[in-house]
Every structure is written in structure tokens, then in C-alpha cells.
Amino acid sequence: MAPGDEAELVAAVADAAARTTPLAVAGGGTRAGLGRPMQTAATLSAANLTGITLYEPAELVISARAGTPLAEIEAELAGNSQRLGFEPIDYRGLFGSTGTPTIGA
């Protein structure tokens, strides 16, 4: 499942809940091998839930959807000489994973 917007996401989660079906949640895939393998019938991908939804540089506020690539957020901030106040870990080198780092999922 790869919902394209919040309404589709809500519908997918509600459907899985109604059927008591566990869901694995996937973002950019950089932490796919981390932790114990999930025993789920379906994977909910946040790959289509991208984009910065709010950015107020003067207020130092930014909000983005779960699948937004970290590089997109960092580029937007850099355009205003800003950066994240923390260093999100890029797991690709550590775990040999592929994918695009995201903050959400």
C-alpha cells in the first residue's frame, strides 16, 4: 500500500484496523534491516507522502510529510542559511541499506 495523501492513509489504516491486520510501515527503506523482522500481511509505504507542508523561516518552524526526503528538507533550510537542530542518522552506510533517508518513517 502506498497512499498518495492523508485521506488514503487514513482509509488504509482504518481498513487494516477493521480487519485486525498488522501493518509494517516503510519510509525510504534505510532502516529496513534494523530490528526484528515484522510478521505482517501488508506494508504501508510513506514514499508518496512527500513535501514540505509548512515553512516559516523567521519562526524556525518546518513541517513535512512522513516520506519527505531528508535532502529536500535540508536544501529548503539551507536556502535561508538554516539547518536542522539535530543530526538525523543516515543508516545506509552503517547497515549497508539502500533508499532515501526520511525523517518520518
Secondary structure, DSSP 8 states (H G I E B T S, - for coil): ---SSHHHHHHHHHHHHHTT--EEEESSSTTTTSSS----SEEEE-TT--SEEEEEGGGTEEEE-TT-BHHHHHHHHHTTT---SS----HHHHHT--S--BS--
